[in-house]
Amino acid sequence: MIVTAFNDGETRRSQRNLTLVQKKNNNKTREGVIVNTFIRDNEDDYATFDLNDTKDSLIISDSVKLPHQLKDNNIKPEKSLLPISGIAVGVMSIIAGMSWFVKRNAKITNEIAKEKWITSFTRNISINEETVQALVQMVQNPNEKTIRAGLGVLTLTATAFMGKTFFDGFKEVWVKKKEADIQKNLQEQLIDIETQSFSGKIQIIRNALAEKTKMFSKYLSNDEPQPQPFGMFKSAKDLSFGKREPQQNKEKHSGLKYFLLGSATFASIIGLSLYSMKNLRSSNQEVTKFIDKTKNDLIFIAKSNKDKGFVKEYLEHGLQFINAKRELVEEIVNNASWEKTEKDEFINQVVEKIETSTVKVNPNIGGDGTQKPSLSSFVDDYRAFFYNLLIEPDNPQFQQLFFGTTALAGISYGGKLIGDTIKEVQVKKINAQTELDLQKRLVSTELRNFKSKKDAAIKPLVDEFYKQVDEGKPKEQLKTMAENILLEIKNGPPFVYS
C-alpha cells in the first residue's frame, strides 16, 4: 500500500473509531493543511533563471540514484489468462464425461436381465412442519375438527412469528443504543490518548528543531567544528508523554473481582444442583404413587371375568407403560385365573417386550416398494400438541402437553434472547475497553514510528549539508540550506495535524 498523508499510521489509528462524517471532515482538514503549506505562489521565483538558489533552498543533490525496487518483473497478461481458460475447458470436459456416462448406462441397462435390475422403492414424503401437516389434514379430510385445528395452528404460528419479530427488533434497538453509549464513552476516553500522541509528536519535532539549530549554528559561526554523526533525538524510552497509571494494583483488584465472581457462580451452581435433586426425589415419590395405583388397577383387571383377549391386551399395555420388572409382572399376572403354562408364556412375552431395546419399524411407514409417493408425518414442534388439543379439547393430557411445551419453547427463546443480548452488550463493552487499552499501549509505538520516519526524512538532507560543508560552500548558502532543513523538520513528512 502506498503511504500518503491520508492513510499513514497516524491517520489509520486516529480514524479507527470515527464515523464516516468525522473521517470525511478529518481528511478535508489534512487536504487544506497540505495545500496551504506546500502550494505557494511566489512571483519572485519567475524573475531568475539560475537554479543554484533553488537547489540550496530545496536541498537538491547533484546526483541521486533511483531505488532498485523501482524495477519490477512484468507478468505477461496471456499467462494470467491460462487458469481461466483451463477452468472453462475443464468444466465442459466434465459435462461431456457425464453425458457419455448417461449414454453408456442406458446401453448397459437394456442388456441386463430383468432379475438383475435394482429393486424399485417408494418415495416417502415426510411432513415435518406442523403447519404443513395441518394443511394436508384440511385438504385430505376437511371437517369441523381438522379445519378448526388447522386454522388454530396457523393463527398460533402467525402470533409467534410476530412476537418473535417484535422482540428481535426490540433487542436490536436496545443493543444499538447501548453500543452508541459505549462508543460515546470510548471517544471521550480516547481524547486523552490522542492528545498524548499528538503532543508527543510535537515534542519530538521541537526537540529536533532545537538540536539541529544548535548544530547548524556551529557551522555558521567563525569556528569550524567537525561534522558529528547523525543522531537527532533521544531514544523513545527516554521520552515521557503523560503519567502512567500503576498496573499492579489494577491487576490485583481485577483478580479479586474475578475470584469473587467465580466463587459466587460456583456456589450458585451447587445450590441449584441440590434444589434440582430435591425436586427429582419429590417427582420419584409421585412416580412411585402412580405405579402403585396402576398396579392395583392391573390386579383388578387380572382378577376380573372380562374377555381374556381384552385382559391380556390391557395387562400387556399397562405393564409396558410402567416399565415393570419381572417380579412385578409375575405378581400381577398370577392373580389371573389362567393355566400355569399360559401364565408363564404371557409373562415371558411381556418381559421380553419390556426388556427389548429396539423394535422394528412399521413396514407401512417404509412403503411396499411401489414407485408412488407415500405420506408420513414426524413432527417435533410444540404446535403439534396445540393441534391435538384442538382436535380433542377434553383430553387433559393434551392440555398439559401444550402448555408445557409452549412454556418451554417461550422460556427457551426468551432465555436465549436475553442471554444473547447481554452477551452482545458485554462483548461490545469489553471490546471497547480492549481497544482503549490497545490505543494506550500504541502511543509509545506510534511515537517511535514517527521518530523513525522523521529521522529517515531528515537524514539525507543533513548528510547533504555535511557534504556541502566539506566542499567549502559559502556560509550564506549553508544558512539557506539550514533554514530549509529546519522547515522540513517542522513541516515535512510524516505530517502532524491539529
C-alpha positions in Angstrom: 0.0 0.0 0.0 1.3 3.5 -0.9 1.6 5.6 2.3 0.2 9.1 1.9 -0.8 11.9 4.2 -4.3 10.4 4.2 -3.6 6.7 5.1 -0.4 6.8 7.2 -0.2 5.0 10.5 -1.3 8.1 12.5 -4.3 8.6 10.3 -5.4 5.0 10.4 -5.1 4.9 14.1 -6.9 8.2 14.8 -9.7 7.3 12.3 -10.2 3.8 13.6 -13.3 4.7 15.7 -14.6 7.7 13.8 -17.8 7.9 11.9 -17.9 8.4 8.1 -18.7 12.1 8.5 -15.9 12.5 11.0 -13.4 10.8 8.7 -14.5 13.0 5.8 -14.0 16.2 7.8 -10.7 14.9 9.1 -9.4 14.3 5.5 -10.6 17.7 4.4 -8.6 19.3 7.2 -5.5 17.4 6.1 -6.0 18.4 2.5 -6.4 22.1 3.4 -3.2 22.0 5.5 -1.2 20.4 2.7 -2.5 22.9 0.1 -1.8 25.9 2.4 1.6 24.6 3.4 3.1 23.4 0.1 1.3 25.1 -2.7 2.7 28.7 -2.8 2.6 31.4 -5.4 5.9 33.4 -5.4 6.3 35.8 -8.3 9.9 36.3 -7.5 10.7 32.7 -8.5 10.0 33.6 -12.1 12.5 36.5 -12.1 15.6 34.4 -12.2 16.9 31.7 -14.5 19.6 30.5 -12.0 18.7 27.3 -10.1 21.5 27.4 -7.6 19.4 29.2 -5.0 16.6 26.7 -5.7 19.0 23.8 -5.2 20.1 25.3 -1.9 16.5 26.1 -0.9 15.2 22.6 -1.7 18.4 20.8 -0.7 18.7 19.2 -4.2 21.8 16.9 -4.6 23.8 16.7 -7.8 23.2 13.0 -8.3 20.7 10.6 -6.6 20.2 7.0 -7.6 16.7 5.6 -8.0 15.7 2.8 -5.7 16.3 -0.7 -7.1 12.8 -1.7 -6.1 11.6 0.5 -8.9 12.3 -2.2 -11.4 9.6 -4.9 -11.2 9.3 -8.1 -13.2 6.4 -7.7 -15.5 4.0 -10.7 -15.9 2.8 -11.4 -19.4 -1.0 -11.0 -19.5 -1.5 -14.0 -21.7 -0.1 -16.2 -18.9 -2.6 -14.9 -16.4 -5.5 -15.9 -18.7 -4.4 -19.6 -18.7 -6.2 -20.5 -15.4 -9.5 -19.0 -16.7 -9.2 -20.9 -19.9 -8.3 -24.1 -18.1 -11.4 -23.8 -15.8 -13.7 -23.3 -18.7 -12.3 -26.3 -20.7 -12.3 -28.4 -17.5 -15.9 -27.7 -16.7 -17.1 -28.5 -20.2 -15.0 -31.7 -20.2 -16.8 -32.8 -17.0 -20.2 -32.2 -18.6 -19.1 -34.2 -21.7 -18.0 -37.0 -19.5 -21.3 -37.1 -17.7 -23.2 -37.2 -20.9 -21.0 -40.2 -22.0 -21.8 -41.9 -18.7 -25.6 -41.5 -19.2 -25.3 -42.8 -22.7 -23.3 -45.9 -21.5 -25.7 -46.5 -18.6 -28.7 -46.6 -21.0 -27.0 -49.1 -23.2 -26.0 -51.3 -20.2 -29.5 -51.3 -18.7 -31.0 -52.6 -21.9 -28.5 -55.6 -21.9 -29.1 -56.6 -18.2 -31.6 -59.3 -17.4 -34.7 -58.2 -15.5 -33.9 -60.1 -12.4 -30.6 -58.2 -12.0 -32.3 -54.8 -12.0 -32.1 -52.8 -8.8 -35.3 -53.1 -6.8 -37.7 -50.2 -7.0 -38.5 -48.2 -3.9 -41.3 -46.0 -2.6 -40.5 -42.3 -2.4 -41.5 -41.3 1.2 -42.7 -37.7 1.7 -42.1 -36.9 5.4 -44.1 -33.9 6.7 -42.0 -32.4 9.5 -43.6 -28.9 9.7 -46.8 -28.7 11.8 -48.4 -26.0 9.6 -47.9 -28.2 6.5 -49.3 -31.2 8.4 -52.4 -29.2 9.4 -52.9 -28.0 5.8 -52.6 -31.6 4.5 -55.2 -32.7 7.0 -57.6 -30.0 5.9 -57.1 -31.0 2.2 -57.3 -34.7 2.8 -60.2 -34.8 5.4 -62.0 -31.4 5.5 -64.3 -31.5 8.5 -65.1 -29.3 11.5 -62.2 -30.6 13.7 -59.4 -30.5 11.1 -60.4 -27.1 9.8 -60.6 -25.7 13.4 -57.3 -27.3 14.4 -55.6 -26.1 11.2 -56.8 -22.5 11.5 -55.8 -22.6 15.1 -52.2 -23.8 14.3 -51.9 -21.2 11.5 -53.1 -18.4 13.9 -50.6 -19.5 16.6 -47.8 -19.6 14.1 -48.5 -16.1 12.9 -48.8 -14.9 16.5 -45.5 -16.5 17.5 -43.8 -15.1 14.4 -45.0 -11.6 15.0 -44.0 -11.8 18.7 -40.5 -13.1 17.7 -40.2 -10.3 15.2 -41.1 -7.7 17.8 -38.7 -8.9 20.5 -35.9 -9.4 17.9 -36.4 -5.8 16.8 -36.5 -4.6 20.4 -33.3 -6.5 21.1 -31.5 -4.9 18.1 -32.7 -1.4 19.1 -31.6 -1.8 22.7 -28.2 -3.2 21.7 -27.7 -0.4 19.2 -28.5 2.2 21.9 -26.0 0.6 24.3 -23.4 0.4 21.5 -23.9 4.2 20.9 -23.3 4.8 24.7 -20.2 2.6 24.6 -18.8 4.4 21.5 -19.5 7.7 23.2 -17.6 6.7 26.3 -14.8 5.3 24.1 -14.5 8.5 22.1 -14.3 10.5 25.4 -11.6 8.3 26.8 -9.6 8.4 23.5 -9.3 12.2 23.7 -6.6 12.0 26.3 -4.8 9.2 24.5 -4.8 11.1 21.2 -3.7 14.2 23.0 -0.7 12.3 24.4 0.2 11.0 20.9 -0.2 14.4 19.3 1.7 16.3 21.9 4.5 13.7 21.9 5.0 14.2 18.1 5.1 18.0 18.6 7.6 17.5 21.3 9.7 15.3 19.1 9.7 18.0 16.3 10.6 20.7 18.8 13.4 18.6 20.1 14.7 18.1 16.6 14.5 21.8 15.8 16.3 22.8 19.0 19.1 20.2 18.4 19.6 21.0 14.7 19.5 24.7 15.3 22.4 24.3 17.8 24.3 22.1 15.3 23.8 24.4 12.3 24.8 27.4 14.4 28.2 25.9 15.0 28.9 25.6 11.2 27.6 29.1 10.6 29.9 30.7 13.2 33.5 31.6 12.8 34.7 28.3 14.3 34.9 25.2 12.1 33.7 22.2 14.0 34.0 18.6 12.7 30.8 17.0 11.3 29.0 15.0 14.0 27.5 11.6 13.4 23.8 11.8 12.7 21.7 11.5 15.9 18.7 13.7 16.0 16.7 12.6 19.0 16.9 10.8 22.3 15.6 7.2 22.4 11.9 6.8 22.7 12.4 5.2 26.1 13.7 8.5 27.5 10.6 10.4 26.3 7.8 10.9 28.7 4.3 11.6 27.4 2.0 11.8 30.3 1.7 9.9 33.6 1.1 6.2 33.5 -1.3 4.6 35.9 0.2 1.8 38.1 -0.8 -1.6 36.6 0.0 -3.8 39.6 -2.9 -2.5 41.8 -5.3 -2.8 38.8 -4.3 -6.4 38.2 -4.7 -7.3 41.9 -8.1 -5.6 42.0 -9.2 -7.3 38.8 -8.0 -10.7 40.0 -10.0 -10.3 43.3 -13.2 -9.4 41.3 -12.8 -12.5 39.1 -12.2 -14.7 42.2 -15.4 -13.4 43.9 -17.4 -13.7 40.7 -16.2 -17.3 40.2 -16.9 -18.2 43.8 -20.4 -16.8 43.6 -21.1 -18.6 40.3 -19.8 -21.9 41.7 -21.9 -21.6 44.9 -25.0 -20.8 42.7 -24.4 -23.9 40.6 -24.1 -26.1 43.7 -27.2 -24.6 45.2 -29.3 -25.1 42.1 -28.0 -28.6 41.7 -29.1 -29.5 45.2 -32.5 -27.9 44.6 -32.9 -29.9 41.3 -32.0 -33.2 43.1 -34.6 -32.4 45.7 -37.2 -31.8 43.0 -36.2 -35.1 41.3 -36.6 -37.0 44.6 -40.1 -35.5 45.0 -41.0 -36.4 41.5 -39.8 -40.0 42.1 -42.2 -40.2 45.1 -45.0 -39.2 42.8 -44.0 -41.8 40.2 -44.0 -44.5 42.9 -47.5 -43.5 43.9 -48.6 -43.7 40.3 -47.0 -47.1 39.8 -48.8 -48.4 43.0 -52.1 -47.1 41.7 -51.6 -48.6 38.3 -50.5 -51.9 39.9 -53.8 -52.1 41.8 -55.8 -51.3 38.6 -53.9 -54.1 36.8 -54.6 -56.6 39.6 -58.2 -55.7 39.5 -58.4 -56.3 35.7 -56.5 -59.6 36.1 -59.0 -60.9 38.7 -62.0 -59.7 36.6 -64.1 -62.1 34.5 -63.8 -59.9 31.3 -62.8 -61.3 27.9 -59.4 -63.0 28.1 -58.1 -61.2 25.0 -59.1 -57.8 26.4 -57.4 -58.6 29.7 -54.2 -59.7 28.1 -54.0 -56.7 25.9 -54.8 -54.4 28.8 -52.2 -56.0 31.1 -49.5 -56.0 28.4 -50.1 -52.3 27.6 -50.2 -51.3 31.3 -47.1 -53.3 32.3 -45.1 -51.8 29.4 -46.3 -48.4 30.3 -44.9 -48.5 33.8 -41.8 -50.5 32.7 -42.5 -53.2 35.2 -39.8 -55.7 36.4 -40.2 -59.5 36.1 -41.2 -59.8 39.8 -44.0 -57.2 39.4 -45.2 -58.8 36.2 -45.4 -62.2 37.9 -47.2 -60.7 40.9 -49.9 -59.1 38.8 -50.3 -61.9 36.2 -50.6 -64.6 38.9 -53.9 -63.0 40.0 -55.5 -64.2 36.7 -57.4 -67.5 36.6 -55.4 -69.0 33.8 -53.4 -72.2 33.4 -49.8 -72.1 34.7 -48.4 -72.7 31.2 -50.4 -69.8 29.8 -49.3 -67.5 32.6 -45.6 -68.4 32.1 -45.9 -67.9 28.4 -47.6 -64.5 28.8 -45.1 -63.4 31.5 -42.1 -64.3 29.3 -43.7 -62.5 26.3 -44.3 -59.3 28.3 -40.9 -59.3 30.0 -39.2 -59.8 26.6 -41.0 -56.8 25.1 -40.2 -54.6 28.1 -36.5 -55.5 28.1 -36.1 -55.2 24.3 -34.1 -52.1 23.5 -35.4 -51.5 20.0 -38.4 -52.6 17.8 -38.8 -53.0 14.1 -40.3 -50.1 12.2 -43.8 -50.5 10.9 -43.5 -51.7 7.2 -46.3 -49.3 6.3 -44.1 -46.4 7.0 -41.3 -47.5 4.7 -43.7 -48.4 1.9 -44.1 -51.6 -0.1 -41.7 -50.7 -2.9 -44.4 -49.3 -5.2 -43.0 -46.3 -7.1 -45.6 -43.9 -5.9 -45.2 -41.3 -3.2 -46.3 -42.1 0.4 -47.1 -39.5 3.1 -45.9 -39.7 6.7 -45.6 -37.1 9.4 -42.8 -36.9 12.0 -43.3 -33.6 13.8 -41.0 -32.1 16.5 -42.9 -28.9 17.3 -44.8 -27.5 20.2 -47.7 -26.6 17.8 -48.3 -30.3 17.3 -49.7 -30.6 20.8 -51.9 -27.5 20.2 -53.3 -29.2 17.1 -54.0 -32.3 19.2 -55.7 -30.2 21.8 -57.9 -28.5 19.2 -58.8 -31.9 17.8 -59.7 -33.3 21.2 -60.1 -30.4 23.7 -61.4 -32.6 26.5 -58.2 -34.5 26.9 -56.4 -33.0 30.0 -53.0 -34.6 28.9 -53.2 -32.7 25.6 -53.7 -29.5 27.6 -50.7 -30.2 29.9 -48.5 -31.1 26.9 -49.5 -28.0 25.0 -49.0 -25.6 28.0 -45.7 -27.4 29.0 -44.2 -27.4 25.5 -45.3 -23.9 24.8 -43.9 -22.6 28.0 -40.7 -24.5 27.4 -40.4 -23.0 23.9 -41.1 -19.5 25.2 -38.7 -19.7 28.1 -36.0 -21.2 25.8 -36.4 -18.5 23.3 -36.7 -15.7 25.9 -33.7 -17.0 27.8 -31.6 -17.3 24.6 -32.7 -13.8 23.5 -31.8 -12.2 26.9 -28.6 -14.2 27.0 -27.6 -13.1 23.5 -28.5 -9.5 24.2 -26.4 -9.3 27.4 -23.6 -11.2 25.7 -23.5 -8.8 22.8 -23.5 -5.7 25.0 -20.9 -7.1 27.3 -18.7 -8.2 24.4 -19.0 -4.6 22.9 -18.0 -3.2 26.3 -15.0 -5.5 26.6 -14.0 -4.8 23.0 -14.2 -1.1 23.6 -12.1 -1.4 26.8 -9.6 -3.6 24.8 -9.5 -1.0 22.1 -8.8 1.7 24.7 -6.0 -0.4 26.3 -4.5 -1.0 22.9 -4.6 2.7 22.0 -2.8 3.4 25.3 -0.1 0.9 24.5 0.2 2.1 21.0 1.1 5.6 22.0 4.8 4.8 22.6 4.9 2.6 19.5 3.4 5.4 17.3 5.9 7.9 18.7 8.8 5.6 17.9 7.4 5.0 14.5 7.0 8.8 13.9 10.5 9.5 15.2 12.0 6.8 12.9 10.2 8.2 9.9 11.2 11.7 10.8 14.9 10.5 11.1 14.6 8.8 7.7 13.2 12.0 6.1 15.8 14.4 7.5 19.0 12.2 7.4 19.6 12.6 3.6 19.2 16.4 3.9 21.7 16.6 6.9 24.1 14.4 5.0 23.9 16.7 2.0 24.5 19.7 4.4 27.7 18.0 5.7 28.8 17.3 2.1 28.4 21.0 1.2 30.3 21.9 4.3 33.2 19.7 3.2 33.2 21.2 -0.3 33.6 24.7 1.3 30.3 26.2 0.3 29.8 29.8 1.5 28.0 30.3 4.8 25.3 32.3 3.2 24.3 29.3 1.1 24.8 27.0 4.1 22.4 29.2 6.1 19.8 28.8 3.4 20.2 25.1 3.5 20.0 25.0 7.3 16.8 27.1 7.3 15.1 24.8 4.8 16.2 21.7 6.7 14.6 23.2 9.8 11.4 24.0 7.8 11.5 20.4 6.6 11.7 19.1 10.1 8.8 21.3 11.1 6.5 20.8 8.1 7.8 17.7 6.3 6.7 14.1 6.5 5.4 12.4 8.4 2.8 15.1 8.9 1.2 16.1 12.1 -2.2 17.9 12.2 -4.2 19.5 14.9 
